[in-house]
């Protein structure tokens, strides 16, 4: 995990998934502190959660049915639950992601 995040964040449990992250379980929301090396590509997939995220360093290229959008530091993005999307990272990138579980 990049030193971009403070030590307290880096000491959170590791996320067990297809990218490097630490996670915080906040009840109805999982918070991920994620880092991606330059050249990372994540193929199209969906989540059963509604997701929002903010880029803290670098750039996210998010590909959805609406097209390609680029997000830099301070930019927020939003994905509905079940919305197909893919991601690319041309430069080293970090973000904070919020995965909101459906209300029951």
C-alpha positions as CSV (number, residue, x, y, z in Angstrom):
1,X,0.0,0.0,0.0
2,X,1.3,3.4,-1.0
3,X,2.6,5.7,1.7
4,X,0.2,8.3,0.3
5,X,-2.3,7.2,3.0
6,X,-1.5,7.9,6.7
7,X,-0.1,5.1,8.8
8,X,-3.5,4.7,10.6
9,X,-5.2,4.0,7.3
10,X,-2.4,1.6,6.2
11,X,-2.9,-0.3,9.5
12,X,-6.6,-1.2,8.7
13,X,-7.3,-4.7,7.5
14,X,-6.3,-5.6,3.9
15,X,-9.1,-5.8,1.3
16,X,-9.2,-9.3,-0.2
17,X,-10.0,-8.5,-3.8
18,X,-8.6,-7.7,-7.3
19,X,-6.7,-4.5,-6.2
20,X,-4.6,-3.3,-3.3
21,X,-6.6,-1.6,-0.6
22,X,-7.3,-1.4,3.2
23,X,-10.9,-1.5,4.4
24,X,-13.0,-0.1,7.1
25,X,-16.4,-1.7,7.8
26,X,-18.8,1.1,8.7
27,X,-22.0,-0.9,9.1
28,X,-24.1,-0.3,6.0
29,X,-21.0,0.9,4.1
30,X,-17.6,-0.5,3.4
31,X,-14.9,2.1,3.0
32,X,-11.9,1.2,0.9
33,X,-8.6,3.1,0.7
34,X,-7.2,1.8,-2.6
35,X,-4.1,2.3,-4.7
36,X,-3.5,1.2,-8.3
37,X,-0.1,1.1,-10.1
38,X,0.2,2.8,-13.5
39,X,-1.1,0.6,-16.2
40,X,-3.7,-1.2,-14.1
41,X,-6.9,-2.2,-16.0
42,X,-9.9,-3.6,-14.4
43,X,-12.3,-5.4,-16.8
44,X,-16.0,-4.7,-16.9
45,X,-17.9,-5.9,-13.8
46,X,-20.7,-4.9,-11.5
47,X,-21.2,-4.5,-7.7
48,X,-24.3,-5.3,-5.6
49,X,-23.5,-2.0,-3.8
50,X,-24.1,1.6,-4.7
51,X,-20.6,3.1,-4.9
52,X,-19.2,6.6,-4.7
53,X,-15.5,7.5,-4.6
54,X,-13.1,10.3,-4.6
55,X,-9.7,10.4,-6.2
56,X,-6.9,11.5,-3.8
57,X,-4.0,11.1,-6.2
58,X,-3.6,10.3,-9.9
59,X,-6.4,9.7,-12.4
60,X,-9.3,7.2,-12.8
61,X,-10.6,6.5,-16.2
62,X,-14.1,5.1,-15.7
63,X,-15.8,3.3,-18.6
64,X,-19.6,2.9,-18.5
65,X,-22.4,2.5,-21.0
66,X,-22.5,6.3,-21.2
67,X,-18.8,6.4,-22.3
68,X,-15.4,7.2,-20.8
69,X,-15.0,9.8,-18.0
70,X,-11.8,10.9,-16.3
71,X,-11.5,11.8,-12.6
72,X,-8.6,13.5,-11.0
73,X,-7.7,14.5,-7.4
74,X,-10.8,15.8,-5.6
75,X,-13.2,14.5,-8.2
76,X,-16.1,12.3,-7.0
77,X,-17.8,9.6,-9.1
78,X,-21.0,7.6,-8.5
79,X,-22.1,4.1,-9.7
80,X,-25.5,2.6,-9.1
81,X,-25.8,-0.9,-7.8
82,X,-25.6,-3.4,-10.7
83,X,-24.2,-0.7,-13.1
84,X,-21.6,-2.3,-15.5
85,X,-18.3,-0.5,-15.5
86,X,-14.5,-0.9,-16.2
87,X,-11.6,1.1,-15.0
88,X,-8.1,2.1,-16.2
89,X,-5.3,3.8,-14.4
90,X,-2.6,5.3,-16.8
91,X,-0.7,6.8,-13.8
92,X,-0.3,5.7,-10.2
93,X,-3.6,6.4,-8.5
94,X,-5.2,6.4,-5.0
95,X,-8.8,6.8,-4.0
96,X,-11.3,6.4,-1.2
97,X,-14.3,4.3,-2.2
98,X,-17.6,4.0,-0.3
99,X,-19.6,0.8,-1.1
100,X,-23.1,1.3,0.3
101,X,-25.0,-2.0,1.0
102,X,-28.7,-2.1,-0.1
103,X,-31.1,-1.2,2.7
104,X,-33.1,-4.2,3.8
